[in-house]
Amino acid sequence: MCELIDARNEKGISQKKLEVLSGVRQPVIARMETGETNPRLDTVLKVLAALGKTLVIVPLNNTNKK
């Protein structure tokens, strides 16, 4: 969520403006940013898209692999 907050701040967008851009209500955005909720993936993707971002899946570095 830190990356989401950073992206919003970099663009100078308030939570209320992000609500308008993403369709995700401001209280939900606030709870996401404070860690009070575990948002659904589709909600995260809506917010990220409004910020011009996307989610990327990368492999974990696992040093115990055989």
PDB file of N, CA, C and O in Angstrom:
ATOM      1  N   MET A   1       0.810  -1.188   0.000  1.00  0.00           N
ATOM      2  CA  MET A   1       0.000   0.000   0.000  1.00  0.00           C
ATOM      3  C   MET A   1       0.861   1.263   0.000  1.00  0.00           C
ATOM      4  O   MET A   1       0.419   2.330  -0.427  1.00  0.00           O
ATOM      5  N   CYS A   2       2.089   1.128   0.482  1.00  0.00           N
ATOM      6  CA  CYS A   2       2.987   2.293   0.477  1.00  0.00           C
ATOM      7  C   CYS A   2       3.207   2.790  -0.946  1.00  0.00           C
ATOM      8  O   CYS A   2       3.266   3.996  -1.186  1.00  0.00           O
ATOM      9  N   GLU A   3       3.328   1.865  -1.881  1.00  0.00           N
ATOM     10  CA  GLU A   3       3.520   2.234  -3.285  1.00  0.00           C
ATOM     11  C   GLU A   3       2.295   2.968  -3.822  1.00  0.00           C
ATOM     12  O   GLU A   3       2.420   3.910  -4.605  1.00  0.00           O
ATOM     13  N   LEU A   4       1.126   2.537  -3.402  1.00  0.00           N
ATOM     14  CA  LEU A   4      -0.115   3.186  -3.831  1.00  0.00           C
ATOM     15  C   LEU A   4      -0.173   4.613  -3.290  1.00  0.00           C
ATOM     16  O   LEU A   4      -0.520   5.544  -4.017  1.00  0.00           O
ATOM     17  N   ILE A   5       0.163   4.780  -2.025  1.00  0.00           N
ATOM     18  CA  ILE A   5       0.165   6.112  -1.416  1.00  0.00           C
ATOM     19  C   ILE A   5       1.186   7.004  -2.113  1.00  0.00           C
ATOM     20  O   ILE A   5       0.906   8.164  -2.417  1.00  0.00           O
ATOM     21  N   ASP A   6       2.376   6.450  -2.363  1.00  0.00           N
ATOM     22  CA  ASP A   6       3.418   7.219  -3.051  1.00  0.00           C
ATOM     23  C   ASP A   6       2.959   7.660  -4.438  1.00  0.00           C
ATOM     24  O   ASP A   6       3.184   8.802  -4.837  1.00  0.00           O
ATOM     25  N   ALA A   7       2.315   6.750  -5.173  1.00  0.00           N
ATOM     26  CA  ALA A   7       1.840   7.077  -6.522  1.00  0.00           C
ATOM     27  C   ALA A   7       0.783   8.182  -6.473  1.00  0.00           C
ATOM     28  O   ALA A   7       0.781   9.081  -7.314  1.00  0.00           O
ATOM     29  N   ARG A   8      -0.111   8.113  -5.488  1.00  0.00           N
ATOM     30  CA  ARG A   8      -1.146   9.140  -5.350  1.00  0.00           C
ATOM     31  C   ARG A   8      -0.518  10.482  -5.013  1.00  0.00           C
ATOM     32  O   ARG A   8      -0.897  11.509  -5.576  1.00  0.00           O
ATOM     33  N   ASN A   9       0.435  10.475  -4.099  1.00  0.00           N
ATOM     34  CA  ASN A   9       1.097  11.718  -3.701  1.00  0.00           C
ATOM     35  C   ASN A   9       1.939  12.306  -4.837  1.00  0.00           C
ATOM     36  O   ASN A   9       1.981  13.524  -5.009  1.00  0.00           O
ATOM     37  N   GLU A  10       2.606  11.450  -5.608  1.00  0.00           N
ATOM     38  CA  GLU A  10       3.405  11.925  -6.740  1.00  0.00           C
ATOM     39  C   GLU A  10       2.544  12.676  -7.751  1.00  0.00           C
ATOM     40  O   GLU A  10       2.981  13.659  -8.349  1.00  0.00           O
ATOM     41  N   LYS A  11       1.318  12.201  -7.931  1.00  0.00           N
ATOM     42  CA  LYS A  11       0.406  12.844  -8.874  1.00  0.00           C
ATOM     43  C   LYS A  11      -0.329  14.028  -8.247  1.00  0.00           C
ATOM     44  O   LYS A  11      -1.023  14.768  -8.944  1.00  0.00           O
ATOM     45  N   GLY A  12      -0.178  14.207  -6.942  1.00  0.00           N
ATOM     46  CA  GLY A  12      -0.855  15.302  -6.259  1.00  0.00           C
ATOM     47  C   GLY A  12      -2.360  15.124  -6.213  1.00  0.00           C
ATOM     48  O   GLY A  12      -3.110  16.098  -6.268  1.00  0.00           O
ATOM     49  N   ILE A  13      -2.802  13.871  -6.112  1.00  0.00           N
ATOM     50  CA  ILE A  13      -4.230  13.560  -6.126  1.00  0.00           C
ATOM     51  C   ILE A  13      -4.703  13.285  -4.702  1.00  0.00           C
ATOM     52  O   ILE A  13      -4.081  12.514  -3.972  1.00  0.00           O
ATOM     53  N   SER A  14      -5.791  13.911  -4.318  1.00  0.00           N
ATOM     54  CA  SER A  14      -6.393  13.633  -3.012  1.00  0.00           C
ATOM     55  C   SER A  14      -7.155  12.312  -3.078  1.00  0.00           C
ATOM     56  O   SER A  14      -7.441  11.800  -4.160  1.00  0.00           O
ATOM     57  N   GLN A  15      -7.474  11.780  -1.922  1.00  0.00           N
ATOM     58  CA  GLN A  15      -8.288  10.565  -1.893  1.00  0.00           C
ATOM     59  C   GLN A  15      -9.641  10.806  -2.559  1.00  0.00           C
ATOM     60  O   GLN A  15     -10.163   9.925  -3.242  1.00  0.00           O
ATOM     61  N   LYS A  16     -10.203  11.983  -2.364  1.00  0.00           N
ATOM     62  CA  LYS A  16     -11.505  12.314  -2.959  1.00  0.00           C
ATOM     63  C   LYS A  16     -11.410  12.342  -4.484  1.00  0.00           C
ATOM     64  O   LYS A  16     -12.293  11.833  -5.173  1.00  0.00           O
ATOM     65  N   LYS A  17     -10.345  12.934  -5.004  1.00  0.00           N
ATOM     66  CA  LYS A  17     -10.146  12.967  -6.460  1.00  0.00           C
ATOM     67  C   LYS A  17      -9.930  11.554  -6.995  1.00  0.00           C
ATOM     68  O   LYS A  17     -10.419  11.212  -8.072  1.00  0.00           O
ATOM     69  N   LEU A  18      -9.198  10.735  -6.240  1.00  0.00           N
ATOM     70  CA  LEU A  18      -8.974   9.350  -6.647  1.00  0.00           C
ATOM     71  C   LEU A  18     -10.288   8.575  -6.672  1.00  0.00           C
ATOM     72  O   LEU A  18     -10.467   7.677  -7.494  1.00  0.00           O
ATOM     73  N   GLU A  19     -11.203   8.922  -5.772  1.00  0.00           N
ATOM     74  CA  GLU A  19     -12.533   8.317  -5.783  1.00  0.00           C
ATOM     75  C   GLU A  19     -13.218   8.591  -7.122  1.00  0.00           C
ATOM     76  O   GLU A  19     -13.790   7.687  -7.730  1.00  0.00           O
ATOM     77  N   VAL A  20     -13.155   9.832  -7.573  1.00  0.00           N
ATOM     78  CA  VAL A  20     -13.785  10.220  -8.840  1.00  0.00           C
ATOM     79  C   VAL A  20     -13.135   9.485 -10.003  1.00  0.00           C
ATOM     80  O   VAL A  20     -13.824   8.997 -10.899  1.00  0.00           O
ATOM     81  N   LEU A  21     -11.809   9.408  -9.989  1.00  0.00           N
ATOM     82  CA  LEU A  21     -11.079   8.789 -11.095  1.00  0.00           C
ATOM     83  C   LEU A  21     -11.225   7.268 -11.146  1.00  0.00           C
ATOM     84  O   LEU A  21     -11.240   6.676 -12.225  1.00  0.00           O
ATOM     85  N   SER A  22     -11.332   6.646  -9.978  1.00  0.00           N
ATOM     86  CA  SER A  22     -11.320   5.178  -9.923  1.00  0.00           C
ATOM     87  C   SER A  22     -12.691   4.544  -9.743  1.00  0.00           C
ATOM     88  O   SER A  22     -12.893   3.384 -10.100  1.00  0.00           O
ATOM     89  N   GLY A  23     -13.628   5.299  -9.193  1.00  0.00           N
ATOM     90  CA  GLY A  23     -14.928   4.718  -8.880  1.00  0.00           C
ATOM     91  C   GLY A  23     -14.938   3.984  -7.552  1.00  0.00           C
ATOM     92  O   GLY A  23     -15.944   3.378  -7.183  1.00  0.00           O
ATOM     93  N   VAL A  24     -13.817   4.036  -6.826  1.00  0.00           N
ATOM     94  CA  VAL A  24     -13.718   3.415  -5.508  1.00  0.00           C
ATOM     95  C   VAL A  24     -13.957   4.511  -4.477  1.00  0.00           C
ATOM     96  O   VAL A  24     -13.310   5.557  -4.522  1.00  0.00           O
ATOM     97  N   ARG A  25     -14.875   4.280  -3.558  1.00  0.00           N
ATOM     98  CA  ARG A  25     -15.246   5.316  -2.594  1.00  0.00           C
ATOM     99  C   ARG A  25     -14.067   5.730  -1.726  1.00  0.00           C
ATOM    100  O   ARG A  25     -13.217   4.909  -1.382  1.00  0.00           O
ATOM    101  N   GLN A  26     -14.025   7.001  -1.378  1.00  0.00           N
ATOM    102  CA  GLN A  26     -12.922   7.569  -0.591  1.00  0.00           C
ATOM    103  C   GLN A  26     -12.710   6.852   0.738  1.00  0.00           C
ATOM    104  O   GLN A  26     -11.559   6.612   1.105  1.00  0.00           O
ATOM    105  N   PRO A  27     -13.765   6.497   1.483  1.00  0.00           N
ATOM    106  CA  PRO A  27     -13.511   5.780   2.735  1.00  0.00           C
ATOM    107  C   PRO A  27     -12.807   4.434   2.523  1.00  0.00           C
ATOM    108  O   PRO A  27     -12.010   4.008   3.358  1.00  0.00           O
ATOM    109  N   VAL A  28     -13.104   3.779   1.415  1.00  0.00           N
ATOM    110  CA  VAL A  28     -12.435   2.513   1.094  1.00  0.00           C
ATOM    111  C   VAL A  28     -10.958   2.770   0.812  1.00  0.00           C
ATOM    112  O   VAL A  28     -10.094   2.025   1.274  1.00  0.00           O
ATOM    113  N   ILE A  29     -10.670   3.824   0.055  1.00  0.00           N
ATOM    114  CA  ILE A  29      -9.291   4.200  -0.240  1.00  0.00           C
ATOM    115  C   ILE A  29      -8.546   4.503   1.054  1.00  0.00           C
ATOM    116  O   ILE A  29      -7.407   4.073   1.231  1.00  0.00           O
ATOM    117  N   ALA A  30      -9.181   5.237   1.950  1.00  0.00           N
ATOM    118  CA  ALA A  30      -8.561   5.577   3.236  1.00  0.00           C
ATOM    119  C   ALA A  30      -8.239   4.322   4.035  1.00  0.00           C
ATOM    120  O   ALA A  30      -7.152   4.203   4.599  1.00  0.00           O
ATOM    121  N   ARG A  31      -9.190   3.381   4.084  1.00  0.00           N
ATOM    122  CA  ARG A  31      -8.948   2.134   4.826  1.00  0.00           C
ATOM    123  C   ARG A  31      -7.851   1.305   4.180  1.00  0.00           C
ATOM    124  O   ARG A  31      -7.075   0.651   4.877  1.00  0.00           O
ATOM    125  N   MET A  32      -7.780   1.324   2.851  1.00  0.00           N
ATOM    126  CA  MET A  32      -6.695   0.624   2.150  1.00  0.00           C
ATOM    127  C   MET A  32      -5.350   1.212   2.550  1.00  0.00           C
ATOM    128  O   MET A  32      -4.407   0.484   2.861  1.00  0.00           O
ATOM    129  N   GLU A  33      -5.273   2.532   2.538  1.00  0.00           N
ATOM    130  CA  GLU A  33      -4.009   3.212   2.808  1.00  0.00           C
ATOM    131  C   GLU A  33      -3.556   3.057   4.257  1.00  0.00           C
ATOM    132  O   GLU A  33      -2.356   3.067   4.528  1.00  0.00           O
ATOM    133  N   THR A  34      -4.474   2.917   5.170  1.00  0.00           N
ATOM    134  CA  THR A  34      -4.104   2.763   6.579  1.00  0.00           C
ATOM    135  C   THR A  34      -3.952   1.301   6.981  1.00  0.00           C
ATOM    136  O   THR A  34      -3.547   1.005   8.105  1.00  0.00           O
ATOM    137  N   GLY A  35      -4.273   0.391   6.074  1.00  0.00           N
ATOM    138  CA  GLY A  35      -4.138  -1.027   6.371  1.00  0.00           C
ATOM    139  C   GLY A  35      -5.272  -1.588   7.202  1.00  0.00           C
ATOM    140  O   GLY A  35      -5.154  -2.679   7.759  1.00  0.00           O
ATOM    141  N   GLU A  36      -6.376  -0.851   7.292  1.00  0.00           N
ATOM    142  CA  GLU A  36      -7.525  -1.300   8.086  1.00  0.00           C
ATOM    143  C   GLU A  36      -8.354  -2.359   7.378  1.00  0.00           C
ATOM    144  O   GLU A  36      -9.250  -2.950   7.980  1.00  0.00           O
ATOM    145  N   THR A  37      -8.064  -2.604   6.108  1.00  0.00           N
ATOM    146  CA  THR A  37      -8.853  -3.555   5.344  1.00  0.00           C
ATOM    147  C   THR A  37      -7.948  -4.337   4.405  1.00  0.00           C
ATOM    148  O   THR A  37      -6.853  -3.891   4.062  1.00  0.00           O
ATOM    149  N   ASN A  38      -8.409  -5.483   4.003  1.00  0.00           N
ATOM    150  CA  ASN A  38      -7.756  -6.257   2.962  1.00  0.00           C
ATOM    151  C   ASN A  38      -8.624  -6.133   1.709  1.00  0.00           C
ATOM    152  O   ASN A  38      -9.588  -6.880   1.545  1.00  0.00           O
ATOM    153  N   PRO A  39      -8.285  -5.197   0.831  1.00  0.00           N
ATOM    154  CA  PRO A  39      -9.147  -4.941  -0.317  1.00  0.00           C
ATOM    155  C   PRO A  39      -9.143  -6.097  -1.312  1.00  0.00           C
ATOM    156  O   PRO A  39      -8.190  -6.870  -1.398  1.00  0.00           O
ATOM    157  N   ARG A  40     -10.227  -6.185  -2.048  1.00  0.00           N
ATOM    158  CA  ARG A  40     -10.314  -7.182  -3.116  1.00  0.00           C
ATOM    159  C   ARG A  40      -9.370  -6.772  -4.236  1.00  0.00           C
ATOM    160  O   ARG A  40      -9.068  -5.592  -4.412  1.00  0.00           O
ATOM    161  N   LEU A  41      -8.914  -7.751  -4.979  1.00  0.00           N
ATOM    162  CA  LEU A  41      -7.977  -7.503  -6.062  1.00  0.00           C
ATOM    163  C   LEU A  41      -8.557  -6.540  -7.084  1.00  0.00           C
ATOM    164  O   LEU A  41      -7.846  -5.658  -7.563  1.00  0.00           O
ATOM    165  N   ASP A  42      -9.827  -6.686  -7.428  1.00  0.00           N
ATOM    166  CA  ASP A  42     -10.415  -5.791  -8.420  1.00  0.00           C
ATOM    167  C   ASP A  42     -10.452  -4.342  -7.924  1.00  0.00           C
ATOM    168  O   ASP A  42     -10.348  -3.411  -8.724  1.00  0.00           O
ATOM    169  N   THR A  43     -10.598  -4.150  -6.625  1.00  0.00           N
ATOM    170  CA  THR A  43     -10.578  -2.798  -6.064  1.00  0.00           C
ATOM    171  C   THR A  43      -9.185  -2.193  -6.186  1.00  0.00           C
ATOM    172  O   THR A  43      -9.040  -1.037  -6.584  1.00  0.00           O
ATOM    173  N   VAL A  44      -8.169  -2.964  -5.847  1.00  0.00           N
ATOM    174  CA  VAL A  44      -6.790  -2.491  -5.966  1.00  0.00           C
ATOM    175  C   VAL A  44      -6.482  -2.142  -7.419  1.00  0.00           C
ATOM    176  O   VAL A  44      -5.863  -1.113  -7.692  1.00  0.00           O
ATOM    177  N   LEU A  45      -6.906  -2.984  -8.344  1.00  0.00           N
ATOM    178  CA  LEU A  45      -6.635  -2.740  -9.770  1.00  0.00           C
ATOM    179  C   LEU A  45      -7.322  -1.472 -10.263  1.00  0.00           C
ATOM    180  O   LEU A  45      -6.748  -0.742 -11.072  1.00  0.00           O
ATOM    181  N   LYS A  46      -8.531  -1.193  -9.798  1.00  0.00           N
ATOM    182  CA  LYS A  46      -9.231   0.043 -10.182  1.00  0.00           C
ATOM    183  C   LYS A  46      -8.468   1.272  -9.720  1.00  0.00           C
ATOM    184  O   LYS A  46      -8.303   2.232 -10.473  1.00  0.00           O
ATOM    185  N   VAL A  47      -8.003   1.237  -8.472  1.00  0.00           N
ATOM    186  CA  VAL A  47      -7.264   2.369  -7.920  1.00  0.00           C
ATOM    187  C   VAL A  47      -5.936   2.544  -8.653  1.00  0.00           C
ATOM    188  O   VAL A  47      -5.561   3.663  -9.003  1.00  0.00           O
ATOM    189  N   LEU A  48      -5.230   1.449  -8.883  1.00  0.00           N
ATOM    190  CA  LEU A  48      -3.952   1.520  -9.588  1.00  0.00           C
ATOM    191  C   LEU A  48      -4.128   2.050 -11.006  1.00  0.00           C
ATOM    192  O   LEU A  48      -3.333   2.874 -11.456  1.00  0.00           O
ATOM    193  N   ALA A  49      -5.152   1.593 -11.713  1.00  0.00           N
ATOM    194  CA  ALA A  49      -5.390   2.053 -13.084  1.00  0.00           C
ATOM    195  C   ALA A  49      -5.633   3.558 -13.116  1.00  0.00           C
ATOM    196  O   ALA A  49      -5.166   4.248 -14.023  1.00  0.00           O
ATOM    197  N   ALA A  50      -6.358   4.062 -12.135  1.00  0.00           N
ATOM    198  CA  ALA A  50      -6.619   5.499 -12.075  1.00  0.00           C
ATOM    199  C   ALA A  50      -5.335   6.294 -11.848  1.00  0.00           C
ATOM    200  O   ALA A  50      -5.253   7.471 -12.200  1.00  0.00           O
ATOM    201  N   LEU A  51      -4.337   5.642 -11.259  1.00  0.00           N
ATOM    202  CA  LEU A  51      -3.049   6.286 -11.008  1.00  0.00           C
ATOM    203  C   LEU A  51      -2.040   6.017 -12.124  1.00  0.00           C
ATOM    204  O   LEU A  51      -0.886   6.437 -12.048  1.00  0.00           O
ATOM    205  N   GLY A  52      -2.494   5.307 -13.165  1.00  0.00           N
ATOM    206  CA  GLY A  52      -1.597   4.980 -14.268  1.00  0.00           C
ATOM    207  C   GLY A  52      -0.621   3.871 -13.925  1.00  0.00           C
ATOM    208  O   GLY A  52       0.473   3.801 -14.484  1.00  0.00           O
ATOM    209  N   LYS A  53      -1.016   3.010 -13.011  1.00  0.00           N
ATOM    210  CA  LYS A  53      -0.161   1.910 -12.545  1.00  0.00           C
ATOM    211  C   LYS A  53      -0.871   0.587 -12.763  1.00  0.00           C
ATOM    212  O   LYS A  53      -2.065   0.550 -13.058  1.00  0.00           O
ATOM    213  N   THR A  54      -0.130  -0.492 -12.617  1.00  0.00           N
ATOM    214  CA  THR A  54      -0.711  -1.816 -12.679  1.00  0.00           C
ATOM    215  C   THR A  54      -0.003  -2.707 -11.676  1.00  0.00           C
ATOM    216  O   THR A  54       0.987  -2.305 -11.066  1.00  0.00           O
ATOM    217  N   LEU A  55      -0.505  -3.898 -11.510  1.00  0.00           N
ATOM    218  CA  LEU A  55       0.065  -4.866 -10.585  1.00  0.00           C
ATOM    219  C   LEU A  55       0.924  -5.835 -11.378  1.00  0.00           C
ATOM    220  O   LEU A  55       0.533  -6.278 -12.458  1.00  0.00           O
ATOM    221  N   VAL A  56       2.083  -6.161 -10.848  1.00  0.00           N
ATOM    222  CA  VAL A  56       2.993  -7.087 -11.516  1.00  0.00           C
ATOM    223  C   VAL A  56       3.265  -8.258 -10.583  1.00  0.00           C
ATOM    224  O   VAL A  56       3.453  -8.078  -9.380  1.00  0.00           O
ATOM    225  N   ILE A  57       3.283  -9.439 -11.142  1.00  0.00           N
ATOM    226  CA  ILE A  57       3.594 -10.642 -10.373  1.00  0.00           C
ATOM    227  C   ILE A  57       5.036 -11.014 -10.663  1.00  0.00           C
ATOM    228  O   ILE A  57       5.422 -11.191 -11.819  1.00  0.00           O
ATOM    229  N   VAL A  58       5.823 -11.130  -9.617  1.00  0.00           N
ATOM    230  CA  VAL A  58       7.235 -11.463  -9.766  1.00  0.00           C
ATOM    231  C   VAL A  58       7.561 -12.657  -8.868  1.00  0.00           C
ATOM    232  O   VAL A  58       6.915 -12.855  -7.839  1.00  0.00           O
ATOM    233  N   PRO A  59       8.547 -13.439  -9.251  1.00  0.00           N
ATOM    234  CA  PRO A  59       8.900 -14.590  -8.413  1.00  0.00           C
ATOM    235  C   PRO A  59       9.525 -14.136  -7.093  1.00  0.00           C
ATOM    236  O   PRO A  59      10.212 -13.116  -7.023  1.00  0.00           O
ATOM    237  N   LEU A  60       9.268 -14.910  -6.074  1.00  0.00           N
ATOM    238  CA  LEU A  60       9.906 -14.666  -4.781  1.00  0.00           C
ATOM    239  C   LEU A  60      11.327 -15.194  -4.832  1.00  0.00           C
ATOM    240  O   LEU A  60      11.600 -16.207  -5.477  1.00  0.00           O
ATOM    241  N   ASN A  61      12.218 -14.516  -4.159  1.00  0.00           N
ATOM    242  CA  ASN A  61      13.578 -15.021  -4.035  1.00  0.00           C
ATOM    243  C   ASN A  61      13.584 -16.039  -2.911  1.00  0.00           C
ATOM    244  O   ASN A  61      13.499 -15.679  -1.737  1.00  0.00           O
ATOM    245  N   ASN A  62      13.683 -17.294  -3.266  1.00  0.00           N
ATOM    246  CA  ASN A  62      13.666 -18.351  -2.279  1.00  0.00           C
ATOM    247  C   ASN A  62      15.015 -19.044  -2.268  1.00  0.00           C
ATOM    248  O   ASN A  62      15.344 -19.775  -3.203  1.00  0.00           O
ATOM    249  N   THR A  63      15.787 -18.828  -1.240  1.00  0.00           N
ATOM    250  CA  THR A  63      17.129 -19.392  -1.165  1.00  0.00           C
ATOM    251  C   THR A  63      17.119 -20.857  -0.794  1.00  0.00           C
ATOM    252  O   THR A  63      18.163 -21.506  -0.832  1.00  0.00           O
ATOM    253  N   ASN A  64      15.951 -21.401  -0.431  1.00  0.00           N
ATOM    254  CA  ASN A  64      15.851 -22.809  -0.046  1.00  0.00           C
ATOM    255  C   ASN A  64      15.449 -23.702  -1.205  1.00  0.00           C
ATOM    256  O   ASN A  64      15.124 -24.869  -0.990  1.00  0.00           O
ATOM    257  N   LYS A  65      15.461 -23.191  -2.422  1.00  0.00           N
ATOM    258  CA  LYS A  65      15.082 -24.008  -3.574  1.00  0.00           C
ATOM    259  C   LYS A  65      16.131 -25.090  -3.803  1.00  0.00           C
ATOM    260  O   LYS A  65      17.319 -24.884  -3.551  1.00  0.00           O
ATOM    261  N   LYS A  66      15.677 -26.242  -4.282  1.00  0.00           N
ATOM    262  CA  LYS A  66      16.607 -27.343  -4.597  1.00  0.00           C
ATOM    263  C   LYS A  66      16.709 -27.536  -6.070  1.00  0.00           C
ATOM    264  O   LYS A  66      17.441 -28.413  -6.528  1.00  0.00           O
TER     265      LYS A  66
END
